[in-house]
């Protein structure tokens, strides 16, 4: 992902009690579950497209999803990159709601950037994948009206230099596919998560996201007492939501693009597990679960 044009931070709204419609997580903690999956991802090593570590992580994700009863799609494709043609695979699980209702998607990437040496990508890739796995278990065992799609994108990272054609490989591929098969027309919202495991969680507003959807999420966060983590500063982010926004989908990117002093841990060997917090993942997970039901 790439961020530009930061604006001034405005005053945070005060926190309010949790809304009566919030349903507590069935598990002991969304954040703890997400952190467990994040650790597993990092243990496989750098998860670059087509690598042995990526294949192992894909098998792990599928192993976690199969008992949950959703409809799993392994969306394999070959991407043309500056390094040649690379095999990539989006993983999609659909939990059906009431027939004829709309759909909501929560997405995030699970690849790591191709870099020299070891790059764990603990926050940038593993954390979003881990949170999606924790959410999958929560969504599977709750009643829902809308269909819920959870999507793990491959190939978010640029292979050489970030551009319109180098990066966002998985999301560009799926946006085209869903446009062709009619899924996009059913999407009420698509919320992308990225770099949301930072111990010092401060998610900024994104100028490339839908204002009303963003306002809903920020309002829910304040009502749940998490307003201090959702800032009124604004960045313009090129991330996995953009290919869907360009096709008219109501989108939101949830990203903490202030990772370490001066964002210095981003795309560096410092992106390691010790920089993350289960509490941060818990905040984002619980807000998203509440938003899912508000969208119904």
C-alpha positions as CSV (number, residue, x, y, z in Angstrom):
1,X,0.0,0.0,0.0
2,X,1.1,3.6,-0.4
3,X,-0.1,6.7,1.4
4,X,0.1,10.4,0.5
5,X,-1.3,13.8,1.4
6,X,-1.6,13.7,5.2
7,X,-3.8,16.4,6.7
8,X,-3.9,17.8,10.2
9,X,-5.2,15.7,13.0
10,X,-8.5,17.0,14.5
11,X,-9.8,16.5,18.0
12,X,-11.1,13.0,18.8
13,X,-14.7,12.6,19.7
14,X,-15.5,11.4,23.3
15,X,-16.2,7.7,23.9
16,X,-19.7,6.5,24.5
17,X,-21.1,3.2,26.0
18,X,-21.2,0.2,23.8
19,X,-24.4,0.1,21.7
20,X,-27.0,-2.4,22.9
21,X,-27.0,-4.1,19.5
22,X,-23.4,-5.3,20.0
23,X,-23.1,-9.0,20.4
24,X,-20.1,-10.2,22.5
25,X,-17.5,-12.4,20.7
26,X,-18.2,-16.2,21.2
27,X,-14.5,-16.9,21.5
28,X,-12.4,-16.0,24.6
29,X,-11.0,-13.1,22.5
30,X,-10.9,-12.2,18.8
31,X,-7.6,-10.5,19.4
32,X,-6.0,-13.5,21.0
33,X,-7.2,-15.8,18.2
34,X,-6.0,-13.3,15.6
35,X,-2.6,-13.1,17.2
36,X,-2.3,-16.9,17.3
37,X,-2.9,-17.1,13.6
38,X,-0.5,-14.2,13.0
39,X,2.3,-16.0,14.8
40,X,1.6,-19.1,12.7
41,X,1.9,-17.0,9.5
42,X,5.3,-15.5,10.6
43,X,6.6,-19.0,11.6
44,X,6.3,-20.1,7.9
45,X,8.8,-17.4,6.9
46,X,8.5,-14.7,4.2
47,X,5.3,-15.4,2.3
48,X,6.0,-14.1,-1.2
49,X,3.8,-15.2,-4.1
50,X,4.4,-18.7,-5.2
51,X,7.0,-19.5,-2.5
52,X,7.1,-22.7,-0.4
53,X,6.2,-20.6,2.7
54,X,3.2,-19.1,0.9
55,X,2.0,-22.5,-0.1
56,X,2.3,-23.7,3.5
57,X,0.4,-20.6,4.7
58,X,-2.4,-21.2,2.1
59,X,-2.8,-24.8,3.3
60,X,-3.0,-23.5,6.9
61,X,-5.7,-21.0,6.0
62,X,-7.7,-23.6,4.2
63,X,-7.3,-26.0,7.2
64,X,-8.7,-23.4,9.5
65,X,-11.7,-22.6,7.2
66,X,-12.9,-26.0,6.3
67,X,-14.6,-26.9,9.6
68,X,-16.6,-23.6,9.6
69,X,-19.1,-24.6,6.9
70,X,-18.6,-21.7,4.5
71,X,-18.2,-21.9,0.8
72,X,-14.5,-21.8,0.0
73,X,-13.0,-20.7,-3.3
74,X,-9.4,-21.0,-4.2
75,X,-9.1,-18.2,-6.8
76,X,-5.8,-19.1,-8.5
77,X,-4.4,-17.0,-11.3
78,X,-1.1,-16.1,-12.9
79,X,0.0,-12.5,-12.7
80,X,2.3,-10.7,-15.2
81,X,4.9,-8.9,-13.0
82,X,8.3,-7.2,-13.6
83,X,9.8,-10.5,-12.5
84,X,7.8,-12.5,-15.0
85,X,4.7,-14.6,-14.6
86,X,4.0,-15.5,-10.9
87,X,1.4,-17.9,-9.6
88,X,-1.0,-16.3,-7.1
89,X,-4.1,-17.3,-5.2
90,X,-6.8,-15.4,-3.5
91,X,-8.7,-17.4,-0.9
92,X,-12.4,-16.6,-0.4
93,X,-15.0,-17.9,2.0
94,X,-18.6,-17.1,1.8
95,X,-21.0,-17.4,4.7
96,X,-24.6,-17.2,3.3
97,X,-27.3,-15.1,4.8
98,X,-30.9,-14.8,3.9
99,X,-31.6,-15.5,0.2
100,X,-32.1,-12.4,-1.8
101,X,-30.2,-10.1,0.6
102,X,-27.1,-8.1,-0.1
103,X,-23.5,-9.0,0.7
104,X,-20.6,-7.5,2.7
105,X,-17.0,-8.3,2.2
106,X,-14.1,-8.0,4.6
107,X,-10.7,-8.3,2.9
108,X,-7.0,-8.1,3.6
109,X,-3.7,-9.3,2.0
110,X,-1.6,-12.2,3.2
111,X,1.5,-11.9,1.1
112,X,4.8,-10.3,2.1
113,X,6.9,-8.0,0.0
114,X,9.8,-9.5,-1.9
115,X,12.9,-8.1,0.0
116,X,16.5,-9.2,0.6
117,X,17.1,-11.1,3.8
118,X,14.3,-12.2,6.1
119,X,11.2,-10.0,6.1
120,X,8.6,-11.3,8.6
121,X,5.8,-9.0,7.5
122,X,4.2,-9.5,11.0
123,X,2.0,-6.4,10.7
124,X,2.1,-6.0,6.9
125,X,0.4,-9.2,5.8
126,X,0.3,-11.6,8.7
127,X,-1.9,-9.5,11.0
128,X,-4.6,-8.9,8.5
129,X,-4.6,-12.6,7.5
130,X,-4.8,-13.5,11.2
131,X,-7.6,-11.2,11.9
132,X,-9.6,-12.5,9.0
133,X,-9.2,-16.1,10.3
134,X,-10.4,-15.0,13.7
135,X,-13.4,-13.2,12.2
136,X,-14.3,-16.3,10.1
137,X,-15.0,-18.3,13.2
138,X,-17.1,-15.5,14.7
139,X,-19.1,-15.0,11.5
140,X,-19.6,-18.7,11.0
141,X,-21.4,-19.2,14.3
142,X,-23.6,-16.0,14.3
143,X,-26.9,-15.4,12.6
144,X,-26.7,-13.0,9.7
145,X,-29.0,-11.5,7.1
146,X,-26.4,-10.5,4.5
147,X,-24.0,-12.8,2.9
148,X,-20.5,-12.3,4.3
149,X,-17.4,-12.8,2.2
150,X,-13.9,-12.9,3.8
151,X,-11.1,-12.6,1.3
152,X,-7.4,-13.1,1.6
153,X,-5.7,-11.3,-1.3
154,X,-2.4,-12.5,-2.8
155,X,0.0,-10.1,-4.5
156,X,-0.9,-6.8,-2.7
157,X,2.8,-5.9,-2.6
158,X,4.7,-4.5,-5.6
159,X,7.2,-6.9,-7.1
160,X,9.5,-4.1,-8.2
161,X,8.2,-0.5,-8.0
162,X,4.6,0.4,-6.9
163,X,2.6,1.5,-9.9
164,X,-0.9,1.0,-11.5
165,X,0.3,-2.3,-12.9
166,X,2.7,-3.5,-10.1
167,X,0.9,-4.2,-6.9
168,X,-2.7,-5.0,-5.9
169,X,-2.6,-8.1,-8.2
170,X,-5.1,-10.1,-6.2
171,X,-7.6,-7.4,-5.7
172,X,-7.5,-6.2,-9.3
173,X,-8.0,-9.8,-10.4
174,X,-11.0,-10.3,-8.1
175,X,-12.6,-7.0,-8.9
176,X,-12.7,-8.0,-12.6
177,X,-14.0,-11.4,-11.8
178,X,-16.7,-10.2,-9.5
179,X,-17.7,-7.5,-11.9
180,X,-18.1,-10.1,-14.6
181,X,-20.2,-12.6,-12.5
182,X,-22.4,-10.0,-10.8
183,X,-21.1,-10.3,-7.3
184,X,-20.1,-6.6,-7.3
185,X,-23.7,-5.5,-7.8
186,X,-24.7,-7.4,-4.6
187,X,-22.0,-5.8,-2.4
188,X,-23.4,-3.4,0.1
189,X,-19.9,-2.6,1.4
190,X,-16.3,-3.9,1.2
191,X,-14.0,-3.2,4.1
192,X,-10.3,-3.8,3.7
193,X,-7.9,-4.2,6.7
194,X,-4.2,-3.7,6.5
195,X,-1.4,-3.1,9.2
196,X,-3.9,-3.2,12.0
197,X,-1.8,-5.1,14.6
198,X,0.4,-2.2,15.7
199,X,0.6,-1.9,19.6
200,X,0.1,1.9,19.2
201,X,-3.0,1.6,17.1
202,X,-4.1,4.8,15.3
203,X,-6.2,4.3,12.2
204,X,-6.6,7.3,10.0
205,X,-9.4,8.2,7.7
206,X,-8.7,7.4,4.0
207,X,-9.5,9.8,1.3
208,X,-10.1,7.0,-1.2
209,X,-12.9,5.5,0.9
210,X,-16.6,6.0,1.1
211,X,-17.5,8.9,3.5
212,X,-20.7,7.4,4.8
213,X,-19.2,4.0,5.4
214,X,-16.2,5.6,7.1
215,X,-18.5,7.7,9.3
216,X,-20.4,4.6,10.4
217,X,-17.2,2.7,11.4
218,X,-15.9,5.8,13.3
219,X,-19.2,6.2,15.1
220,X,-19.4,2.6,16.1
221,X,-15.8,2.8,17.4
222,X,-16.7,5.8,19.5
223,X,-19.8,4.1,20.9
224,X,-17.8,1.1,21.9
225,X,-15.2,3.2,23.7
226,X,-12.5,2.8,21.0
227,X,-12.6,6.3,19.6
228,X,-9.0,7.1,20.6
229,X,-7.8,4.5,18.0
230,X,-9.8,6.0,15.1
231,X,-8.3,9.4,14.2
232,X,-9.7,12.2,12.2
233,X,-6.4,12.7,10.3
234,X,-6.7,11.8,6.6
235,X,-4.4,10.0,4.2
236,X,-5.1,8.9,0.6
237,X,-4.3,5.2,0.5
238,X,-3.7,3.0,-2.6
239,X,-4.6,-0.4,-1.2
240,X,-6.7,-3.4,-2.0
241,X,-10.0,-1.5,-1.8
242,X,-9.1,0.8,-4.7
243,X,-9.9,-1.6,-7.6
244,X,-13.4,-2.0,-6.1
245,X,-13.9,1.7,-5.5
246,X,-13.1,2.3,-9.2
247,X,-16.0,0.0,-10.1
248,X,-18.4,1.8,-7.9
249,X,-18.3,-0.3,-4.7
250,X,-18.9,1.3,-1.3
251,X,-15.4,0.7,0.2
252,X,-13.4,1.5,3.3
253,X,-9.7,0.9,4.0
254,X,-8.8,0.5,7.7
255,X,-5.1,1.0,8.0
256,X,-2.6,2.3,10.6
257,X,0.0,3.8,8.3
258,X,2.1,5.1,11.2
259,X,4.1,2.1,12.2
260,X,7.2,2.9,14.3
261,X,9.0,6.3,14.4
262,X,8.3,8.0,11.2
263,X,6.6,4.8,9.8
264,X,10.2,3.3,9.8
265,X,9.1,-0.2,10.6
266,X,7.0,-0.5,7.4
267,X,8.7,-2.6,4.8
268,X,11.7,-3.1,7.1
269,X,13.2,-6.0,9.1
270,X,11.7,-4.3,12.1
271,X,8.2,-5.5,11.2
272,X,8.3,-8.3,13.7
273,X,5.8,-9.9,16.2
274,X,7.1,-8.0,19.2
275,X,5.6,-4.8,17.7
276,X,2.1,-6.2,17.7
277,X,-0.7,-6.4,20.2
278,X,-3.6,-8.8,20.6
279,X,-5.5,-5.8,22.1
280,X,-5.2,-3.8,18.8
281,X,-6.5,-6.8,16.8
282,X,-9.3,-7.2,19.3
283,X,-10.4,-3.6,18.8
284,X,-10.6,-3.8,15.1
285,X,-12.3,-7.2,15.1
286,X,-15.0,-6.2,17.6
287,X,-15.7,-3.0,15.7
288,X,-16.0,-4.9,12.4
289,X,-18.4,-7.5,13.9
290,X,-20.6,-4.7,15.1
291,X,-20.5,-2.9,11.8
292,X,-21.5,-6.1,10.0
293,X,-24.8,-6.1,11.9
294,X,-25.3,-2.3,11.6
295,X,-25.1,-2.9,7.8
296,X,-28.1,-5.2,8.0
